[in-house]
């Protein structure tokens, strides 16, 4: 994901590849506050525009979540997509402790 600048109303994600329908979720890198999300279809997508409410320049993170089937992003029910390169060795089905598929970027408001 490329560093970006703008008025804070959207972020452009270069490429997304997911096996199931889901969401690209933009969060504040140091706090995890969700500032935007956009639905993505299963497969590969490019140039995904994510509506956001970014008010401050800083570091952000794009994360992938699988849709629970209702078509609406809800961090309480939609599950994070685990990182294929996750080095977590807990060998259980519990995603706690696993890394989320994500990419960090800088955003400059102005």
N, C-alpha and C positions, 0 to 999 in steps of 0.2 A: 504494500500500500504506500502510496506517495504522500509526502508532506503536502499540506494544502493551506490555502488562505481564502478568505471570503467574509461574508457578512454573518456567518454562523448558522444560516438557515438550511444548509445541506452539506453532505460529505459525499464524494464520489469514490466508490470502491472499484478498483481496477478490474479484479476478477474474483469470482466466488465459485467454488465447486462443492456441492453437497449431494449426498446420496438420497436424501429425503427432503420434502418441502420444509422450509424453515425460515429463519430470520437472520439478517445481518443487524447486529445491535452495536451501537456506538456508546461507549462508556468513558467517563473520566478515568484516566490511567491510574491516579493515586487514590481514588475513593470508590470507584465502581458505580457511581451514579449514572443511570441510563439517561442519555440526552437525545436518543433517537433510535428508530428501528425501521426496517423495511422487509417485507416478505420476499423470499426468493423461491423459485421452483427447483425441484430436484434437477441435478445436472450442472452444467457449467453456464455461468452468466458473466457478462462483462459490462463495465461502466454502469454499475448499480448506484443510483442516486438515493441516498438515505436522508429523509427530512430530519433536521436536528434543531435543537435549541441551545446552541453553543454561544455563551456570552463572554467567555474569557479565552485568551490565547493560552495554549499549553499542550500537554501530551494527552492523547486520547488513544483508545484501543477499539478496534473493530472485532467483535466476537460473533461466533456462529452458534445458533440455537436451533434445535429440531422442533417443528410445530407439533403440538399435542393433538392436532386435528381440528381445532376450532377456527383457524385462520387469523387469530389475534395473538400478538405477543404478550405473554405474561410470564415474568421471570419465576413465578411460584410454580407454574405447571409445565412450561416448555423447558426441555432439557438441553444443557450445553452440549455441543458436539465435541467429543474428546479429540485432542491433538494426536494425529497419527504418529508423531515423533515423541510422544509422551514417554519420559523415562521413569514414570512411577512404577514401582514394582510390587504393588499391593495385591495383584492377581485376584481381585474380587470384582463383583459386578457393580459395586458402589462407586459412583463418579467422584465422591468426596476424596480429595487429595490428587485427583487427576487434573492434568492441564487442559484448558479449554482451547480449541482451535481459535487463534486470534492473531492480530497483527497490530503493532503500535505505529502511531504517526503523530507528527506535530501539526497543530492547526493554529494559524495566525488570523485573529479577527481584525478586520480593518480594511 
